[in-house]
Amino acid sequence: MDPIRRSSSPNLRNPVAVIAFGGWNDACDVASTAAEFLVEAHHSPKPFAEIEPDSFYDFQQQRPTIDVRAGVTRKLEWPGISFIGIERPDDPRDLIIVTGQEPNFNWKTFSRAVVGVLNEEGVEEVILAGAYIGAVGHRDPVDLSGVGSDAVSVIRSGLASSSYKGPTGIVGVIQEACRESGIRSIAMWAATPPYLAGNPYPKAVLTIVEKIADIINMHIDTSELIAVDAEYTEKVDEAIENSGAEFEAYLEDLEGYDEPLLGSLLARPSDLSDESGQRLDPERTDALVDEIVRFLEGDSSA
């Protein structure tokens, strides 16, 4: 059975696709939030296809959600992937946003199905977004690195090239499916602070959106994200100030630990180690991070 369910046939001009998945590739929900922002920044986004979830998701891990109002079921939503067409009449190219949760099963079939839709729509260029936990602070400029289907794609993107060998998420598998199909692709990865522990990180969202706009040469109004970033940075500063000199010392220690925890969304600051193998004190850092997280989540007892 064809896993793709189409609701319409968009008439898009030489579209570029932006792909972001929630889950293992998405520290602090940075990539998925960037995709959501791109959709909401346009007046008439048009969902035109989705992937039927049955063959790709474990519903005990990623359960469907239900909306019940006054005892009446209004809506049932399943995990899955949506394809959204965005017309940009003032630009020579339109957009396709592909977003949803990383699947649990049948990754090769899933990835080839995604790329099949892109081929049908005439997509020749794909930008993938991801985020990982790195040895960075929230006040630092966001470190973006790139992985391309070829060296030219990385050079043209202006992203710093990266080297990595190890486990990958669905982003890496989609990129391989693009390569098999002859579609150029670039995956951009944002580093996020370990002490945010999954809380939002709007600075990285802003950086990814701005870089996407730069690569595809489109103007996207990011004034809302700039304001959110400023407010959130102030909130994190306040949380750190309330934590006292000990957390400031931790931040200074963090500057010397530059080994990324690519894709490890469950990592703690105590997992960071330098080239000599020295690790941050787990009891001290984990307790400090728990305090920061409680503050950011609005727990007044922190």
N, C-alpha and C positions, 0 to 999 in steps of 0.2 A: 504494500500500500504506500502511495506517495505521502510522505510525512508533511508536505507543504500544503497548507490550506490558504488559498487566495480569496480575498474579498473584492479586489478590483485590479485593474491593469493600469498603473500610472504611466503618464506620458512625460518622462523625465529626460532632460537634455544632458548627455554625457555625464551621468552622475558619478560622484565620488562617494564611497561608503565609509561611514564611521561606525566601528563595532566596539562595544563594551559589554562585558559580562560581570554580573555580580558573583561573589564567591571567592575562591582561592586566589584569583588574580586581582583582587579589588580591596586592598588595604584601606581602611577608613571610608569605604564606599566611594572612593575618589572617581574611578572610571565611570561607574554607573551613574553617579551624580552629574558628571560632565555630559554624558549622553542625554540625561533627562533635561539638563539646562538647555542643550542645543535644540531639543524638541520644543520645549516651552518658550524658547526665544522667538519662535515663528508663529504667525497667526493661524496658519491653516495646515498643520502637519496632517498627513493622510496615511494612516495604517493601511497597508495593502496586502499583507500576508503574515502568516504565523506558522510556527512549527507545532504540529500535533504532539503533545507531551508524552503520550503513553509509552513509547519505545525508549525514551531518553531520561526519564526522571524517576527517582525513588520517592514516591509520595509520602513515605513515612519519614523521610529526611526533609523533603521540601513539600510540605502539605499545601493543598489548595486552601484558599481562604474564602470565607462566606460572609455575606453582608445581610444581617437580619434586622429588620426594623419593625417595631410594634408587632412582633411575632410572625412577620411575613418575610420569607427569603426573597431578597431583592436581587442578589447577584452571587455567582460562584466564579471565582477566578483561579485558573490553574497556572502553575509555574510553566514558563516557556519562553520563547523568543518571538519578538515582533519585528517586522520590517516596516519602517515608516518613511514615506516619501515626503520630501520638502522641496517645494518649488522656490527658486531664487531668480525671479524674472529680471532683476537688475544685474545679474552675474551671468557669465557664459556657461556655468555648470549648476546643476541641482545637487541635492544631497539625498542619501539614503542612510538612515540611522537604524542600526541593528542592535537590539539590546534585550537583556533578560538574564536569567540565572544560568550559571554554568551547569551543563547536564551531568547526570550520574553515569549514564550508560552509552555504549555505542558511539563513541566519539568520532570515529572515522566516518561512519554513515551520517552522523549529525553535521560534521564539518563540510562534507561534500554536498549535503542538502543546502546548507547556507550559501556556499559558493555557487551552487547551481542557480539559485535565485538571482544572485548578483550577475552571473553570466547572462541570464535572460534579460536583465535590465540594462545590459551594455556597460557594466562597471569595469573599468580598466585600472582603477587605483583604489586601494583600501588602506584606511588608517585604523589601527587597533589601539586601544588605550588600556593600560593596566597600572597597578600601584603595588608597592611592596614596602615592607618595614625595613628602614635603613638607619644607619647611625647619623641621624640629622636632627636638628632642633627646629622648633616651630618659627623661630625668628630668621632662620637661614633662607636664602633664595632656594626655591624648589629645584632639586637636582633631577633633570630629565635625561634619560638615556634612550637610545634607539636601537632596534633590531630590525634590519631590512631584509627583503627577499633577495636583494643584491646590494653591492657596495654603493652603487650610484644612488639608490633610494635613500640610503643613510646620509650620504654627502649632501644631496639636495634638500633633505629635511633640516639640516643644520643641527641635528641632535648629536650629542656625544655618543660615539660607538661604545658598545659594552662587550665584555666577554663573560660567558657563563656556561657551566656544564652541570646539569643536574635535573631534578624533576621539573616538569612544565605543567601548565594548566591548559585550558581550552584555547587560550589566545595563541599559544605555540602551535597547536594542532590546526587551528583555522589558518594560520599563516602558511603552514605546509600545504594545506589544501589549495590555498591561493596560488602558491608556487606551482603546484601540479597543473593548475588550470591556466597558467600564464598571466595571472593578474599580479601587478606590482603591489607590494604591501610594505608598510612600515608600522612597527609596533613601538609606541612610546611608553616608557615606564617612569612613574614618579615615585620618589622616595618619600616616605612618611615617618614622622617621629614615633619611636617605640612607646613613648609614655602616653600617647593619646589613646592607645589600647582600643582601637576601633571606633573612637568618637570621630565626628566629622573633621575634615581638614580642608576648609574652603580655599586656602592658599594654593594647594595642589590642583583643585578643580579649576580655579582661575588660570593657572599656568597651562594646564592641558588644553582648555578651551582656546586660550590665546594662541597656543602653538598650532592647534588644528586650523584656526583661522589663517595663520601665517602660511602654513603649508599649502592650503588650497586657495590662498589669495582671496579670501572673502572677509568682509567686515561683519563682525558680530559684536553687538553691544554688551559689554561686560561690566557696566557700571554697577549693576546690582550685586554681582559677585565681588567687586572691589569693596563695596560697603560692607558686605557680610564678612569678608576676610578681615577687614579692619576691626570690626566689632568682636569677632571670634578671637583674634590675636590678643586683643585687650583682655578678654575673659581668661585666656590661658595664662597671660602674664599675671593676672590677679591670683589665679590658682597657685602659681609657682611662688609668688610673693608670700601668700599665706602659708606655704609649706616651709618657708624659712631658708636659711643658708644651706641646709643639707641638700635640698634639691638643686640649688644653684651649683653646688659642688658636683652633683651628679651630671648636670649639663656640661660642665667643663670637662669632666671625665669622658663624656660621650664623644667629644670632639676628637679624641684619640682613637676611637674605635670605628674604623671605616670599612668593615666587612659587611656587605649588604645581606639581609635575610630575605632574599628574593622569594616572594610568594608565600612566605611563612606567616600567615595571618594570626597564628596562635602564639607566636614567639613573644617572649618577654624581654625587657632590657637585660636581664641577667643572662640571656643567651648570647649577647654580644661579646666577642672576644677580639683582641688585637692579634697581630701577626705572631706574637710570642706565645699565644694561647691563654694569656691572662684574661680573666673574666671579671666583669663588674660583680660586686658582692650581691648575691641574689636576695638575701634577706632584707638588706637595706633598700635596694632599688625597687623590689617588688612592693614593699610597704609604701614607699613614696609614690609609686605609680598608682596604687590603689587609692591613695589619698587624692591625687590629681583627678582620677576618674570619678570618684564620688563628688568632687566639687563640680566638674563639668556636667555631671548628670543631675545636678541640683540637690544633692544630699547636704542639708545644712549641718549635719553632724560632723562633716569632714573637717 
